[in-house]
Amino acid sequence: MPEFDVMPWKYHWDKTTQEVIEKRISEVPTQTFFDDSELRAVAKIIEAVIPGIHEDIPIKEILGRKIEGSEKKGVRPVDLPWRPQMYKQGLSFLDKESKATFSKGVADLTFDETTALLEKTLQEQVNKDIWEFPSDLFSQAMIADIAAIYYSFPHAWNEIQFAGPAYPYGYYALGCDEKMEYEPELGESGNE
């Protein structure tokens, strides 16, 4: 199957959407929320959530920037603090859990150890003396934030063959086996 690239279709988007997407892929935001140790831990977590395919996307920088401006904005589960406090405390709890489990901090874990640690938190199989809020809710929120950032980039759209924003023209090929003229053809097996 040919490599799909959504960017040649950007001229079908309205001017504002084009500018937003171009800025998103060309600028790496600065973040001051995470300290160096937290940033290294977040990088390990990102690698476990989206292995090896995110190098062109500044996820940890965008995440830090997003959290910096989110004090008491949006919604949250009642069992979790607001995003800034949730991340500071959650990463600290995760690091303590990592040290209790693997005798090293999150930033020093292997891929398999990081994955196992995240699985442990998602299943709430953690040391309850370490965690002051549900580990599964923290891990779910963190994974959702990472995925949302990743899938807001055309690099990820190419991977899933998403043709990009439909504004201003909208989607019109909505039936089974219908496709927009710019969508890629399916592979020989029909299930790629």
C-alpha positions, 0 to 999 in steps of 0.5 A: 500500500502506498504511504499516505500523506495528509499534508498535500490536502491541507489546501482543502482546509480553511486558512485558519486550520492550515495555520493552526496545523502548520504551527503545530508541526513547526514549533516546539513549545517550551515547558517549565512544568516538569523538572528534569527528572520528571521529564525523563520519567514522562519520556519513558511513559510516552515510549511505553504508551506510543512505542517508537513512533512519536519521535517527530512529535514533541509530546512531553513539551506539549504536555508540560505546556498544557498542564501549566495552563490548566489550573482548575480548568475543565473536568476531573474525576472527583477522586483526582486533584486538578491536572497540575497537582495530579501530575506532580503527585502522580509522577512522585507516587509512580516513582516511589512505586517503581522504586518499591517494585524495581529498585529504581526510578521510572526514568531508569526503567526498561521498556518492559518494566515501564509497561509492567508498571503502567499495567500495575497502576491501571489494575490498581495493584499498587502499594496503597501506602504510596498512593493518595488517589486511585492509580488507575485514574491517574494512569488513564488520564496520563495515557489519554493526554499522551494519546490526544497530543499524539493524534492531534498531529498529521504524522499520526493521521498518516499512520491511521490514514485519517484524511484530516479536518473536513472543514469547510467542505465536510465529509460526504462519503459516509456509506459502507465502502464509500470513500473520499477521493483523497482517501487511500485505497485498501490493500489487497487483503482489504483490511489494512 
